[in-house]
Amino acid sequence: MPPTRRSLLAAPFLPVLPVEVVPVDLALVLAVDVSASVDYDEFGLMIAGYAAAFRDADLVARATAGAQGAIAVAMLFWAGPGARDLAIPWMRIADQAGAEAVAAAIEAAPRTVRPGATALGEALLAAAALAMRSPWPAARRVIDVSGDGPANAGIVATAGRDGAATLGITVNALAIVHEEPELEAYYAAEVITGPGAFVQRAENYEDFAEAIGRKLLREVGGALIA
């Protein structure tokens, strides 16, 4: 049985400090695989790709072009069962300075999660709980999950996907396929959910920066037509 909305909202997570309640067009959780299959060089390529994406002028323009003129972003690192950490807390992007602050925070985020198995289902539930705790009310809530392998520990990925769907959260995925050629199809079948949900393909970690840039442009741009 998939988790209920009540049980998901009751899930423990780090508290959000009170801030000025100003709506945003999008609350975006970046859920990043830091399991044992991701070595430190590959981790560095991912982090550099995310940071570069938020410094892109086109992304900033899309982030600030919606009805509220802003989006909110948080980043979650995840690996095996119970192994996850809030890499960056909720941050608001309403201008270039806000986007630069997010990029700098991503670059400064240490890899504190112990490498281990790939508990993708648990990661999706944790990301969903985080998405519901955005301090800014959001017209859309999206989980952007990236990884290089299927779930191999914890609850099945579909349980996490269904939990996000119960809360009305869209899940998009980025599949790094150099070691798992079928990963794109797996993500399409068992991970993504919601209106316009999609899988972005990266051939390898060297391709990650370009792929995540394209993916974020598509995700953030969707706020304009939500």
N, C-alpha and C positions, 0 to 999 in steps of 0.2 A: 504493500500500500504506500503511495507517495506521501510525503510529509504534508501536513495541513498548514494553512496560512498561520494559524495560531502557534503551532509548534515551531515554525520557522522564525517567527517574530520573537519568540521566547528564547531562542538560541543565544547563549552567552557570546558576547563580543566586547571589544574595547569600547568604553563609553565615548560619546561625542560631547565635547565641551560646548556650552551654549555660545551661540554666535548670533549676529543679526539675522533675522529670518527674512531673507530675500529670495524669491524663487529663481530657479535656473531652468534652462531648456533641457538639460541632460545631466543626469548623475551617472558617471562612467566609472566602473571598477575594472582596473587592469589586473587580471589574475595571472601571475607569471609562474610557470613551472620552474622550480629550482631543485628538482629531484636529482638522483645520482646520475641519470643519463646526461645531465647538463654539466659539463666541466667548467672550470673557471674562465677559460678563454671564451667559451660559448656564452656564458653568463655576461661577460663584459660586452660582447657583441650585441646581446639583447638590450642591455641597459643603454648602450650608446645609441642604438636604434630608437628606443623610446624617447630619449632626451632630444635627439635630432628632430623627431617628428613634432615635438611641442615647440621647437624653435622655427618651424616652417611657417612662413607668412600666410600661406593658403589655409593651413589648419587654424591659425589664430583668427583669420577672417571668418571662417565657417563657425568657429566656436562663439563668436560675438555677433553673429548676424541673425540670430533667432529673436523671438518676441521678447525674451528677457535679457538678451544681450550677454549671456554668460552660460558657462557649463561648470560642473563640479567634477573633480577627478580624485580618486584614491587608488593606491596600488597595494595588492596583496601578494606576498610570496607564499608558495605552497609546495609540499612534497608528499611525504607519506602520511598515514593516519595521525591526526593531531598535530602534524608538523606544518605550521603556517605562522605568518607574522605580518602585521600591518606595516608594510615597508614605507609608505608615505600616508599621512592622514588626509582627510578631505581638504582639498584646496580649491579655490574658486578662480576661474579664468574669465576675466571680463575685458582684458586688454593684453598687449604684448608683455607688459611687466608681469602679469599673473602667469602667463604661459612660460616665461623665463624662470619664474620661481618654481613652477612644477618641474621643468627640465632640470634645474639645479638640484632639487630635492631627489629626483630619480637618480641622478649621477652620484649623489652622496649616500644613497641607501646601502647599508652594509648587507651582505648575504649572511643573515643570522640563522636562517632555517637549516637544520641539519640535513644534508643530502640523504635521500632514502628512496622509498618506493614512490609510485605515482597514484596518489589517492584523489583521482579527478572528481569523483562524485562528492566527496567531502569538501573539496576545494570549491565546487560550484555552490554547495549549501552555505559555506562560509562567505563566499562572495555575495550571495543573495542577501544574507543577513546584513552584511556591510552596506550593500546598496540601499536597503531600507532604512539605514541609519544616517543617510546624508543629512547634514544639518540644514541644507537648503532644499525646500520643496522642489521637486523636479517633475516636469511634464513627461519625461521618459527616463527609464532606468535600464542601463545596459551593462552586461558583463562582457568584457573583452578577454577571453582566455587564450593563452598561447602555450604550446607544448610540443614535444617531439615524440610522444608515445601514448598508447592507450592506457586506461586505468588498469592497475594490476594489484591494488590493495584497497581495503575499505569498501564502502558501499559502491554499487555499480554507478557508472556515469549517468545512466538514464534517471536514477533516483534524484541526483543533484539537478539534472536538467528539469525534471518534472517539478521539483521544489521551486526552482526559479520561475517556471511557468505559472505555478499556483499564485505567485506574488505579482504576476504581470510584468516580469522582467524579461527582456530580450537577452539571449546569449548568442554571441558571435564567437568564432574561433579562428585562430591562426595555426595551421598545421605545418610543422617543420618536418619534411618528409624524407630527409637523406637516409635515415635508418629504418623508417617505417613507410614504405611506398603506399600502403593502404590507409594511412592515417587521415587523409583528407576525406575519404569516403566514410571512415569511422566517425569522425567529428560530425559529418553531415547527418548520419543516421542516429547518433546517440548523444550528441552534445548540444547542438544549436537548437534554439526555439524562439518563437515570437515573430511578429510581423517583420518581413524583410530580412530575417536572419540569414547569415551567410558564413561560408568558410573561405578564408584567404590562405593561399598556398605559398609556402616559402621552400625553395628547393634545398636549402641548407642554411647554416647560421650566417654565412657571408651574405646571403640574400635577405636576411631578416630586416635590416633597416629599411630597404625599399618596400618590402612587403608590409611592415607595420605602418609605414607612412601612408601607403595606399588604403590600408584597412581603416586607420583612424580618420582619414578624410571622408571615407564612405559613412562611417558610424556617426561622426559628428555632424556631417552634412545632413544626415537623416533628421536631425532635430528641426530643420527648417521646414520639413513637410509633415511632421508628426501631427 
